Amino acid sequence: MIIVDTALAKREEENRPVRVAMIGAGFMGRGVALQICNSVKGMRLVAVSNRDISKAKRAYTEAGVTEVRDVSTVDQLQDAIRKGKYAVTDNPMLLCQAPDIDAVIEVTGAIEFAAEVAMEAIKHRKHVILMNAELDGTVGSILKMYADKAGVVITNVDGDQPGVIMNLYRFVKGIGVRPVLCGNIKGLQDPYRNPTTQEGFAKKWGQNPAMVTSFADGTKISFEQAIVANATGMKVGRRGMFGPTVPAGTPVEQAVNWYPKEHLLNGPGIVDYVVGADPNPGVFVLGTHDHPTQKHYLNLYKLGEGPLYCFYTPYHLCHFEVPVTVARAVLFGDAAITPVRPEVDVVATAKIDLKAGQILDGIGFYMTYGQCENSETAWKERLLPMGLAEGCRLKRDLSRDTVLTYDDVEIPANRLCDRLRAEQNRQFFK
């Protein structure tokens, strides 16, 4: 949104910066801190929380901020903000509760913890900015209902592929072309990858091996495309998506040939991905138009004869664009990408042969991977959401590639994420 820079410049001139706090100070969180502190006028990162407070301090130090205050109460945090000081804490709830904070960025990738943070922030009427497709894809629709009631925005971010897709989707729809596929471009897809196989890549880039694995094994792209579906009303054409693999460097404009047209031209459209196409790691939207004169113009403008037209963005810049999302939420009440209702879920699938009595590990680890399924099917078949799988105890043996159901596991007691999921099911499925 080009108008964001002007609005932020005005806040800078008025000395009324947007006050944002961040929860999570890992690889991506440090990038967000660096961007806000060095490149965004009219916005101030007033506080960072991390369970290891030294990492919160590191985020500020790498952003060039040398003086921070340790705070342990809301009053101490408020005092720091009002005196123009930067604050760090290991208590994330302070950031959700402090009156002088406009928005909270959640950057952990966790589910249960992030659900607690989101609910607390919404309760205190904070806009919630999620760099957390996993939470959004599990209980995003019910969180959106709570946010609406509180009069705040909950949104995933510009810069991550779902936000970039949604911006492109809105553009395509806005020029009168009907979007029929929202696509994501990948370089690798192997559901059996694990933190051991990805350790070298993770070390090279200073990332968490489990996070890297969640990209390689397809779980992350499943969550990303699920939240695009939930924001647009689209579905998946089949469990796991079609996900064609093409020769490396194949132009994405050829995407019009990769997907069954009956899934595109009839119904609400689908979300999907491709492996190997260029530009990687961009995104694309396929659209169609019925008007013969407009089709003539689209052909003149080098988009082809139809009936499908390919629009694409060649990159996504992750943390660079997060401040834009914050400004859209705080200054315009606009979400980059937020759910309308559950359309697509990510369901837990055995990565290896599993044995009764085992406790399932988390996203991007050794035991499960996630794949997309239409939400109504997941609900009817009682499929276990990937976002709720961690910590569940298996009741029976399961072979590799089996999709888990609620009947296969014992759910840990007293988790907020399970209560929110049950409430979401009651709200949207009868």
C-alpha positions as CSV (number, residue, x, y, z in Angstrom):
1,M,0.0,0.0,0.0
2,I,1.8,3.1,-1.2
3,I,-0.3,5.4,1.0
4,V,1.3,3.9,4.1
5,D,4.6,5.8,3.7
6,T,2.7,9.1,3.7
7,A,0.7,8.3,6.7
8,L,3.8,7.2,8.7
9,A,5.6,10.4,7.6
10,K,2.7,12.4,9.1
11,R,3.0,10.5,12.4
12,E,6.7,11.2,12.4
13,E,6.1,15.0,11.8
14,E,3.5,15.0,14.6
15,N,5.9,13.1,17.0
16,R,3.1,10.4,17.4
17,P,4.8,7.2,16.2
18,V,2.9,4.0,16.0
19,R,4.0,2.1,19.1
20,V,4.6,-1.6,18.4
21,A,5.9,-4.4,20.6
22,M,7.3,-7.7,19.5
23,I,7.1,-11.1,21.1
24,G,9.8,-13.5,19.9
25,A,13.4,-12.5,19.1
26,G,14.7,-15.3,16.9
27,F,16.1,-15.1,13.4
28,M,13.0,-13.4,11.9
29,G,12.3,-11.3,14.9
30,R,15.7,-9.8,14.8
31,G,15.2,-8.8,11.2
32,V,11.9,-7.1,12.1
33,A,13.6,-5.1,14.9
34,L,16.4,-4.1,12.5
35,Q,13.9,-2.9,10.0
36,I,11.7,-0.9,12.3
37,C,14.5,0.7,14.2
38,N,16.5,1.7,11.2
39,S,14.2,2.2,8.2
40,V,10.7,3.1,9.4
41,K,10.0,6.7,10.4
42,G,6.7,7.2,12.3
43,M,6.9,3.8,14.0
44,R,8.8,2.8,17.2
45,L,9.6,-0.7,18.5
46,V,9.0,0.2,22.1
47,A,9.4,-3.3,23.7
48,V,10.6,-6.8,22.9
49,S,9.8,-9.9,24.9
50,N,11.5,-13.3,24.8
51,R,11.7,-16.1,27.3
52,D,15.5,-15.8,27.1
53,I,15.8,-12.1,27.8
54,S,19.3,-12.0,26.4
55,K,17.8,-12.7,22.9
56,A,15.5,-9.7,23.3
57,K,18.5,-7.5,24.1
58,R,20.3,-9.0,21.1
59,A,17.5,-8.0,18.8
60,Y,17.9,-4.4,19.9
61,T,21.7,-4.4,19.9
62,E,21.8,-5.7,16.3
63,A,19.4,-2.9,15.4
64,G,21.8,-0.3,16.9
65,V,19.9,0.3,20.1
66,T,22.5,0.2,23.0
67,E,20.4,1.2,26.0
68,V,17.4,-0.9,27.1
69,R,15.4,-1.3,30.3
70,D,14.6,-4.6,31.9
71,V,10.9,-4.4,33.0
72,S,8.8,-6.8,35.0
73,T,5.5,-4.9,35.5
74,V,3.1,-3.0,33.3
75,D,3.9,0.2,35.2
76,Q,7.6,-0.1,34.5
77,L,6.9,-0.8,30.9
78,Q,4.6,2.3,30.7
79,D,7.2,4.5,32.3
80,A,9.8,3.3,29.8
81,I,7.5,4.0,26.8
82,R,6.5,7.5,28.0
83,K,10.2,8.4,28.6
84,G,11.2,7.2,25.1
85,K,13.2,4.3,26.4
86,Y,13.3,0.8,24.9
87,A,12.2,-2.1,27.1
88,V,12.8,-5.9,27.3
89,T,11.1,-8.5,29.4
90,D,10.6,-12.2,29.6
91,N,6.9,-11.7,30.4
92,P,5.0,-11.3,27.1
93,M,1.7,-10.5,28.8
94,L,3.1,-7.1,29.8
95,L,3.3,-6.2,26.1
96,C,-0.3,-7.2,25.6
97,Q,-1.6,-5.3,28.6
98,A,0.3,-2.0,28.5
99,P,-2.1,0.8,27.4
100,D,0.6,2.7,25.4
101,I,1.2,-0.1,22.9
102,D,-0.8,0.0,19.7
103,A,0.0,-3.4,18.2
104,V,1.8,-6.6,19.1
105,I,3.8,-8.6,16.6
106,E,3.9,-12.3,17.4
107,V,7.0,-14.0,15.8
108,T,7.3,-17.3,17.6
109,G,5.7,-19.9,15.3
110,A,4.3,-21.6,18.4
111,I,0.6,-22.6,18.8
112,E,-0.4,-22.8,22.4
113,F,1.8,-19.9,23.6
114,A,0.8,-17.7,20.6
115,A,-2.9,-18.4,21.2
116,E,-2.5,-17.2,24.8
117,V,-0.7,-14.1,23.6
118,A,-3.2,-13.3,20.9
119,M,-6.2,-13.7,23.2
120,E,-4.6,-11.4,25.8
121,A,-3.7,-8.8,23.3
122,I,-7.2,-8.8,21.8
123,K,-8.6,-8.6,25.3
124,H,-6.7,-5.4,25.8
125,R,-7.6,-4.0,22.4
126,K,-4.3,-4.4,20.7
127,H,-4.0,-5.1,17.0
128,V,-2.3,-8.5,16.5
129,I,0.2,-8.9,13.8
130,L,1.1,-12.6,13.2
131,M,4.2,-13.9,11.6
132,N,2.7,-17.2,12.5
133,A,0.8,-19.1,9.8
134,E,0.6,-22.1,12.0
135,L,-1.6,-20.4,14.6
136,D,-3.7,-18.7,11.9
137,G,-4.2,-22.0,10.1
138,T,-5.4,-23.7,13.2
139,V,-7.6,-21.3,15.1
140,G,-7.4,-18.1,13.0
141,S,-11.1,-17.9,12.3
142,I,-12.2,-17.9,15.9
143,L,-9.4,-15.4,16.8
144,K,-10.8,-13.2,14.1
145,M,-14.2,-13.3,15.7
146,Y,-12.8,-12.2,19.0
147,A,-10.8,-9.5,17.3
148,D,-13.8,-8.2,15.5
149,K,-15.8,-8.0,18.8
150,A,-12.9,-6.0,20.4
151,G,-12.7,-3.7,17.4
152,V,-9.1,-4.6,16.5
153,V,-7.3,-6.2,13.5
154,I,-5.7,-9.6,13.5
155,T,-3.6,-10.3,10.4
156,N,-0.8,-12.2,9.0
157,V,1.9,-10.1,7.3
158,D,2.9,-8.4,4.1
159,G,6.2,-9.9,3.0
160,D,5.4,-13.5,3.8
161,Q,4.1,-15.4,0.8
162,P,0.4,-15.4,2.0
163,G,0.4,-11.7,2.4
164,V,2.0,-11.2,-0.9
165,I,-0.5,-13.5,-2.5
166,M,-3.4,-11.7,-0.9
167,N,-2.1,-8.3,-2.1
168,L,-1.9,-9.7,-5.6
169,Y,-5.3,-11.4,-5.3
170,R,-6.8,-8.0,-4.3
171,F,-5.1,-6.3,-7.2
172,V,-6.4,-8.9,-9.7
173,K,-9.9,-8.8,-8.3
174,G,-9.8,-5.0,-8.3
175,I,-9.1,-4.8,-12.1
176,G,-12.1,-7.0,-12.8
177,V,-10.4,-10.3,-13.4
178,R,-11.8,-13.2,-11.4
179,P,-9.1,-15.0,-9.4
180,V,-9.4,-18.8,-9.7
181,L,-6.0,-20.0,-8.3
182,C,-3.7,-18.5,-5.7
183,G,-0.3,-20.1,-6.1
184,N,3.0,-20.4,-4.2
185,I,6.4,-21.2,-5.8
186,K,8.7,-23.6,-4.1
187,G,12.2,-24.9,-4.7
188,L,11.9,-28.2,-2.7
189,Q,9.2,-30.5,-1.5
190,D,10.1,-33.7,0.4
191,P,7.7,-34.8,3.2
192,Y,10.3,-37.0,4.9
193,R,12.9,-34.3,5.6
194,N,13.8,-33.8,9.3
195,P,16.0,-31.6,11.4
196,T,19.0,-33.9,10.9
197,T,18.7,-33.7,7.1
198,Q,18.3,-29.9,7.2
199,E,20.9,-29.1,9.9
200,G,23.6,-28.0,7.4
201,F,21.3,-25.5,5.6
202,A,20.0,-24.2,8.9
203,K,23.5,-23.6,10.2
204,K,24.5,-21.8,7.0
205,W,21.7,-19.2,7.4
206,G,21.6,-19.1,11.2
207,Q,18.1,-20.6,11.4
208,N,16.3,-23.2,13.5
209,P,16.6,-26.6,11.9
210,A,13.0,-27.5,12.8
211,M,11.8,-24.3,11.1
212,V,13.8,-25.1,8.0
213,T,12.4,-28.6,8.0
214,S,8.8,-27.2,8.1
215,F,9.5,-25.6,4.8
216,A,11.2,-28.6,3.3
217,D,8.6,-31.2,4.3
218,G,5.7,-29.2,3.0
219,T,4.1,-28.3,6.3
220,K,4.8,-24.6,6.1
221,I,3.5,-24.2,2.6
222,S,0.4,-26.1,3.6
223,F,-0.3,-23.6,6.4
224,E,0.5,-20.7,4.1
225,Q,-1.9,-21.8,1.5
226,A,-4.5,-22.7,4.1
227,I,-4.6,-19.2,5.4
228,V,-4.9,-17.9,1.8
229,A,-7.9,-20.2,1.3
230,N,-9.5,-19.0,4.5
231,A,-9.1,-15.4,3.5
232,T,-10.4,-15.8,-0.1
233,G,-13.0,-18.6,0.2
234,M,-11.0,-20.9,-2.0
235,K,-10.5,-24.7,-1.5
236,V,-7.9,-27.3,-2.4
237,G,-8.5,-29.5,-5.4
238,R,-7.4,-32.6,-3.6
239,R,-5.7,-33.5,-0.3
240,G,-2.2,-32.2,-0.3
241,M,-2.9,-29.9,-3.3
242,F,-1.8,-30.8,-6.8
243,G,1.7,-29.4,-6.4
244,P,3.2,-30.1,-9.8
245,T,7.0,-30.3,-10.2
246,V,8.3,-28.7,-13.3
247,P,11.8,-28.5,-14.8
248,A,13.9,-25.9,-12.9
249,G,13.5,-22.5,-14.3
250,T,10.2,-23.1,-16.1
251,P,8.4,-19.7,-16.4
252,V,5.5,-19.4,-14.0
253,E,3.4,-18.0,-16.9
254,Q,3.1,-21.6,-18.0
255,A,1.0,-22.3,-14.8
256,V,-2.1,-22.0,-16.9
257,N,-1.3,-25.5,-18.1
258,W,-0.4,-27.2,-14.8
259,Y,-3.8,-27.5,-13.0
260,P,-7.1,-29.1,-14.0
261,K,-9.2,-26.4,-15.5
262,E,-12.5,-27.9,-14.1
263,H,-11.2,-27.0,-10.6
264,L,-10.4,-23.4,-11.8
265,L,-13.3,-22.3,-14.0
266,N,-16.0,-23.9,-11.8
267,G,-16.5,-23.2,-8.1
268,P,-14.7,-20.9,-5.8
269,G,-11.1,-21.5,-7.1
270,I,-8.3,-23.3,-5.4
271,V,-5.0,-22.7,-3.6
272,D,-2.0,-24.6,-4.7
273,Y,1.8,-24.5,-5.4
274,V,4.5,-25.5,-7.9
275,V,8.0,-26.8,-7.4
276,G,10.8,-25.6,-9.6
277,A,9.2,-22.7,-11.5
278,D,10.7,-19.2,-11.8
279,P,10.6,-16.7,-10.3
280,N,11.4,-18.6,-7.1
281,P,10.3,-17.8,-4.3
282,G,7.5,-15.7,-5.8
283,V,3.8,-16.1,-5.9
284,F,1.2,-16.1,-8.6
285,V,-2.6,-15.7,-9.2
286,L,-4.4,-17.2,-12.1
287,G,-7.5,-15.3,-13.2
288,T,-10.2,-15.4,-15.9
289,H,-12.3,-12.8,-17.6
290,D,-15.6,-13.3,-19.6
291,H,-15.8,-10.0,-21.4
292,P,-14.6,-10.4,-25.1
293,T,-13.4,-6.8,-25.3
294,Q,-11.5,-7.0,-22.1
295,K,-10.0,-10.3,-23.2
296,H,-8.8,-8.5,-26.3
297,Y,-7.1,-5.8,-24.2
298,L,-5.5,-8.5,-21.9
299,N,-4.1,-10.2,-25.0
300,L,-2.7,-6.8,-26.3
301,Y,-1.0,-6.3,-22.9
302,K,0.8,-9.6,-23.4
303,L,-1.2,-11.8,-21.0
304,G,-2.3,-14.2,-23.7
305,E,-5.6,-15.2,-25.2
306,G,-7.1,-16.7,-22.1
307,P,-9.2,-18.1,-20.7
308,L,-6.6,-18.1,-17.9
309,Y,-4.2,-15.2,-17.2
310,C,-1.2,-15.4,-15.0
311,F,-0.2,-12.5,-12.7
312,Y,2.8,-12.9,-10.4
313,T,5.1,-11.2,-7.9
314,P,8.7,-12.4,-8.3
315,Y,9.8,-12.1,-4.6
316,H,8.6,-11.9,-1.0
317,L,10.7,-9.9,1.4
318,C,9.5,-11.2,4.8
319,H,10.6,-8.9,7.6
320,F,11.2,-5.9,5.3
321,E,7.4,-5.5,4.8
322,V,6.2,-6.3,8.3
323,P,6.0,-2.6,9.3
324,V,3.7,-2.0,6.4
325,T,1.3,-4.5,8.0
326,V,1.5,-2.8,11.3
327,A,0.7,0.6,9.8
328,R,-2.2,-0.8,7.7
329,A,-3.7,-2.3,10.9
330,V,-3.2,0.7,13.2
331,L,-3.7,3.6,10.8
332,F,-6.3,2.2,8.4
333,G,-7.9,-0.8,10.2
334,D,-6.9,-2.9,7.2
335,A,-5.6,-6.5,7.4
336,A,-3.0,-7.8,5.0
337,I,-4.5,-11.3,5.2
338,T,-7.1,-12.4,7.7
339,P,-9.6,-15.3,7.7
340,V,-13.3,-15.1,6.7
341,R,-14.1,-18.7,7.7
342,P,-12.3,-22.1,7.8
343,E,-12.0,-23.4,4.2
344,V,-8.8,-25.4,4.3
345,D,-7.1,-27.1,7.2
346,V,-3.6,-28.6,7.7
347,V,-3.9,-32.2,8.8
348,A,-1.2,-34.2,10.6
349,T,0.3,-37.0,8.6
350,A,2.8,-39.7,9.8
351,K,6.3,-39.0,8.5
352,I,7.5,-42.4,9.8
353,D,5.9,-45.5,11.1
354,L,4.5,-44.6,14.5
355,K,3.9,-46.7,17.5
356,A,1.2,-46.7,20.2
357,G,2.3,-44.8,23.3
358,Q,4.6,-42.4,21.5
359,I,4.2,-38.7,22.2
360,L,4.1,-36.7,19.0
361,D,6.8,-34.1,18.5
362,G,6.3,-30.7,16.9
363,I,6.1,-29.0,13.5
364,G,9.2,-29.6,11.5
365,F,10.5,-32.5,13.6
366,Y,10.7,-36.2,13.0
367,M,7.2,-37.7,13.4
368,T,4.6,-35.8,11.3
369,Y,4.2,-33.5,8.4
370,G,1.2,-31.4,7.5
371,Q,-0.9,-31.4,4.3
372,C,-3.9,-29.4,3.2
373,E,-7.5,-30.7,3.3
374,N,-10.8,-28.9,2.9
375,S,-12.1,-28.0,6.3
376,E,-15.5,-29.6,5.9
377,T,-13.8,-32.9,5.1
378,A,-11.4,-32.6,8.0
379,W,-14.3,-31.9,10.3
380,K,-16.4,-34.7,9.1
381,E,-13.6,-37.2,9.2
382,R,-12.3,-36.0,12.5
383,L,-8.8,-35.4,11.1
384,L,-6.2,-34.2,13.6
385,P,-5.1,-30.6,12.9
386,M,-1.3,-30.4,12.5
387,G,-1.3,-27.4,14.8
388,L,-2.7,-29.5,17.7
389,A,-0.7,-32.6,17.1
390,E,2.3,-31.8,19.3
391,G,2.1,-33.5,22.7
392,C,-0.6,-36.0,21.7
393,R,-0.1,-39.6,22.8
394,L,-0.8,-42.3,20.2
395,K,-3.4,-44.9,21.0
396,R,-2.4,-47.3,18.2
397,D,0.3,-48.0,15.6
398,L,0.1,-46.0,12.4
399,S,2.0,-46.5,9.1
400,R,3.9,-43.8,7.3
401,D,1.7,-41.4,5.3
402,T,-1.4,-42.2,7.4
403,V,-3.4,-39.1,8.1
404,L,-4.1,-39.0,11.9
405,T,-7.5,-38.6,13.4
406,Y,-8.7,-37.5,16.8
407,D,-9.6,-41.1,17.4
408,D,-5.9,-42.1,17.1
409,V,-4.6,-39.9,19.9
410,E,-5.1,-38.7,23.4
411,I,-5.1,-34.9,23.5
412,P,-3.2,-33.1,26.4
413,A,-5.4,-31.6,29.0
414,N,-6.3,-28.0,29.5
415,R,-4.9,-26.4,26.3
416,L,-6.3,-23.1,25.2
417,C,-5.7,-24.0,21.5
418,D,-8.0,-27.1,21.9
419,R,-10.7,-25.0,23.4
420,L,-10.5,-22.4,20.7
421,R,-10.5,-25.1,18.0
422,A,-13.6,-26.7,19.5
423,E,-15.3,-23.2,19.6
424,Q,-14.3,-22.6,16.0
425,N,-15.8,-25.9,15.0
426,R,-19.1,-25.1,16.8
427,Q,-19.3,-21.7,15.2
428,F,-18.7,-22.8,11.6
429,F,-19.7,-26.5,11.4
430,K,-22.9,-28.1,12.5
